[in-house]
């Protein structure tokens, strides 16, 4: 089940995104953009995790951002895929407006966190002297290595989830979503209380699941000062803010 999920929903998009992101950073694309922070956030949104960790590693190595800025950006570097979220949530709630509010609360919370941090982004003086072919091959190798790690992580956590958590109680479903977001969302339809369903959905999507956390942890370069704790704190903060934003959107 984990392998099928990876091959159909993760690999086709993530494989090419890691290659494109690596090429863009290597060729200093941010040097030609007036508001590079917006582009970085868009790359977070499009690439998802753990591509965002790879992106920040590359930006640090390229001297486009410093370690302090990278750790700030880690706090808002995780965006759940909007199409994945819409598909999963609509099958659960069958309410388009409700699903959009849940997704918006997650996205707006990350944007809010990004606005309260002042990030310094520099124009890199490093020039890539490798030819295009060499850069493409290097990017492909990097993408393959990362994707193999992600495949192993997904399969491991889905097996772990199946072994440790076979119940359908509120607590079991919550634990399932904290371990692996897909399985947690799949089990939400078993809950009777709609309010608990909504709260769980927001928590699963905003926190990301331990599977995502391990992927991010493994992609943070040990040679830099990027800290997983920054990502973890960001996910807790994002989850709390998402719930508040959802309440506001519901009242409005």
Phi, psi and omega in degrees: 000318179294320180294317179296316177303314181296313184294324185272326189245339186252303188301311185304324183273314186293323182302310183285328181294320179295320179296311181296316180299317181295320179292319180299316181290318180300326181265012173063043183299330181293340179293340185254011183242134183290324181238077185296333181299321179296320179295319179298318178296321177296322177293322174302314184294315183285321185276330182070199181249146006268018180303326181296324177293319178297318179300313181294322175302313182294322180294322178293314180298328182274002181061028176276330174222158177266175183299320182298315179294319180299320179292327174295316182292333177300332182293334180235033185268356183249117174238121175295142180301123185297323180291319177298313181297316182297316181298312182293314186287325181293324177294338180271311188261336182054035182221105186299314182297318179296316180298317180297321179296320179296315180294317179299320181298322178292314182292316182293328179295318176296317179296320178299315179298321179294328182286332182275356176251132176264108185259135178264121179238126185255160173271119186291139176263354179286135179246134179279116184264355179285151177284168185300318181299316179298318180294321180294315179298316178299319180292322178296315178301318180296319181293318180297314180300316181294317181294324176296320178296318181293318177302313179298320181295314180299312181297316181301312184287330177290323176293315179301317179298318180294326181285315187274339193220082180259355183279168181240018177285168179303317182292316180297319179292321178297313179299320179300316180289328177289326179285311184212119191299319184297313180293325178296315179293323179299329183273351183298330181296345179280345180279146181266324183280117184292326180294316178296321177303312182296313180299315178299317181300316179296316181296314181299313184291319184282322180285318174101339181089150182296333177299313177296319182298319179293322177299315178297315181301318183288337182268349178284123188294125180293342180278347178255180181258026177286132187246131176299327180303329178294318177296315181298314179299321179296322180291322177295314180297317180297320180297314180296316180293323179300318180296317180296315180296320179298318178299317180296314179298325179291319179294319180294000000 
